[in-house]
Amino acid sequence: MNGYIHSTDTFGSVDGPGIRYIIFTSGCLMRCQYCHNPDTWKLKDGKEMSTDELVSDILRYRSYMIATGGGVTISGGEPLLQADFIYELTTKLHTFGINVAIDTCGFPDIDNVHHAVDEADLILLDIKSFNRHTFKTVTAQEIDNTLRFAKYLEEKNKRTWVRFVYVPGLTDNHQEIEELAQYLQNMKNVELVELLPFHKMGEHKWQSLGYNYQLSETPIPTKEEIAAAR
C-alpha cells in the first residue's frame, strides 16, 4: 500500500522513548496557529511511498533503535488521515520487533481509525487546549473528536503520552491548564504529560508558503512561566 510522506528523520530523540526513526506524513485538517510544519498540510504535496520502501529504509537503523529502547514514530501532518497505510506499516514493523508510536492530534474520527490506533504501541496525543473556545481559536476545529479519541484510549488502556504547547496569550490560562491536568489525572493509561514551550521555528515556512503567521509578536515563554504552569 502507498501513502504520502513529507519527510523522515533517522535520529529523533524527542518523539517517544529512545532513538527513533520519525516519519512525517502529509495531510492535516487542523490549522494550528503555532504549527511548525504547515508544509505538511496538503496530503498530495508529499512523496508517494510504499510501506515496503519505508520498512526497507527503517531496517538500516534497527540496531540502534533496539539498543536504546527506541523505535519508529509516525508523525505529520496528521498520520491518521492515512490510517490504512499506517496500520499496514505498523504491522510490518512489528514483524521485525520494532515498536511504533503515533503522534496525533486525535481529530480524525476514532470510528474510522481505531485499527491503526489499536496496532500502535504508544500514542503521543497532542491536546491543543481543554477549553472549547480556546481549542477552536488555536486549531480552527472543534474539540469533540479529540475528546472522543482520548476517551477511546482510556477505555482501551492504550499507552499514552499527552503533549500540550504553552503559548503566551493563547494557551497560558492557568485555570484551563488546571482543568486539563485534572482531566488527565484520572486516566490510568496516561504515562507522561509533556508541557512544551511555544517556539517560532516554523515561522519562515508560513512566510514562504504565503500564509499569515499570527504569532509573530508572541513572546517565547520564559523558564519561570513554564515551571509555574507545570
N, C-alpha and C positions, 0 to 999 in steps of 0.2 A: 504494500500500500504506500502511496505517496502523500507527502504533506508539504507545507510551505514553511521554510526555515529562514529566519533573518540572518542568524549568525551563531557561532559556537565559541565557547571559551574552554580551553582544555585544562585550566588550572585554577578553578574557582575555589575560594576558601570562606565565603560569607553566606552562601545559599544552601545551608544544611551542614551536617557534620562531615568532618574530614575534608580531603581534597576531592573536588567534584568537577566533572565534565558538565558544563552548562550549555543547554540548548535553548536558544531564544527563538521561539516560534513567531510567525507573523499572524496578525489579526487581533483586534481588540475592539470591543464595543463601548468601553468606558473612555472618557476624555479627561482623565485626572489632571488637575491644574499643575501638579508638580511632576508629572511623568517625565522620566529621563530617557525614555525610548519612544518618542512619538513616531519615529520612523518604522515602528513595528505595527502601527495601527491597521494598515491596509493588508488584507490577507494575501493577495496575489502579488504584492511587491516582493515577497520572499522568494528564495530559490526553491524550486520543486525538488524534493529528495525522497528517496525510498527509505523505509525502515532498515532495510539491509545495508544501504550505504552508510547510514548513521551508525549502526551496530559495528560495522567493519572498522570505522574510524575510532569509535569509542574503545574497542578492544585493544588498540595500541597503547592505551593508558590504564588498562585494567590493573596492572600490578601495583601502581602507586595508589590507586583508589582503594583497593582492597587493604593495602598495608596501613592506610591512615583511617580506615573505617568510613571512607567516603563512598562515592557512587556517582550517579547522574541526577542532575536537577533539570527538569523541563520547565522553562520559564517563558517569558514573552515580552510583549504581547500577552494574550490570554490563551494558554495552551489548550484549555478545554473546549475552545471553539473547534478544535480538530480532535475530538475525543476518541473517535475510532482509530485514528492514526496513533494517538498517544497510547491507547490500550495495546495495540499490536506491538509497538516499540517496547513498551514496558514488559510485556510477556516474553519477548525475545531476550531482553537484557537479563531477566530473571533466570533464564536457562544457563547463563554464564555466571550466576551468583552475584550479579551487580544490583545493588539496591537503587530504587528510583524515588525521587521526591518530585512533587508537582507544586510549583509556585503559582497560585491562582488568587484572583480577587473574589472568587465564589459567585460571580454574576451569572454564568451560564446555568440554565435550568438543571437542577440536580437530577430530575427525572430522565434527562437525555444524556447525562454524562457519568452516571454513577458507576458504570462498568469500569471506566478509566480510573475513577477515584478509588474504587474498591481494590484494584490491582496494585496501586501505588503503595510504597512502604511508609511514606511520610507526606503530609500535606503542609505546605507553607501557605497559610491563609492570610492574605492582606486585607485587613479591615480598615477601610478609609476613615470611618467615623461610626460611632454608635448612635449618633443623633441623626434623625431622619432628614432634617433640613440641611445640616452640615454635609451629610453624605451626598445629597443632591447637588449642593454647591460645588463640592470637590470633584465629583465624577460625571455630572450631567445625567445620572441614572438614579433609580430608586433603590432603597436598601433591602427590599423584601427578599429578593433572590439570595442575597448574601446571608441573611439571617436563616433562611431555609437550608442553605448549604451548610452553615455552621451547625444547625440542629441535626442534620443528617450525619455529620462527622461525629457528633456526640453520641447519637443513637448507635452508630456502628463501632464506637470506641476506636475510631481511626486516629492513629498517632498524628498529632498536630502541633505545629509551631505557629503562633499568631504574630503578625507584624503590623505595626502602627507607625505612621510617619507623623512626627511632630512638626507642624508648620506654624510659626508665629502669625497670629492674626487670623488663622484659618482653622486649625485643629488643636489649638492650645488651651481650649476651655477646660479648666481643671475639673469642673463638675461632670462634663461629658466624658473625660478620661476616667474619672472615678466610676461612672456608670458602666463603662466598658469593662473596667477591672472587676467590678462586682459580677457582671455577667459571665466573664471568663472564669472566675474563681470556682464556680460550681461545675465546670466542665472537666471531668477527670481525664479526658483524652488529651487535654492541652498540656504539653510538657514544658513549653517555654513561651514567654511573651517578649518580643523584641520591640523596644521603643526606639525608632530610628530618627535621627535628626534630619530635617529638611536640608537639601543641598541644591545647587543650581547647575550641576554638571551636564544637564541636558538642554540648557537654555539655547546654546548655539544650534542645536538640532531644530528646535522650534523656529528659530530665525531663518535657517537655511531652507526650511520647508514652507516658509511664508505664513506660519501660524502665529497667532497673538499669544505671547507668553505673559500671563497676567501677574506673575510673581517676581518680576524684575526688581522691584523695590522692596521685596520682603527680606528682612534680615535673616542670616543664618542663626539658628538658636545657639545660645551660649551653653557651656557645660553645666552652669548652675541651673539654667532653665530645664535642661534635660534631667538633671539629678532631682530637681523638685517634682517633675512630672512622674518620675519613677517611684 
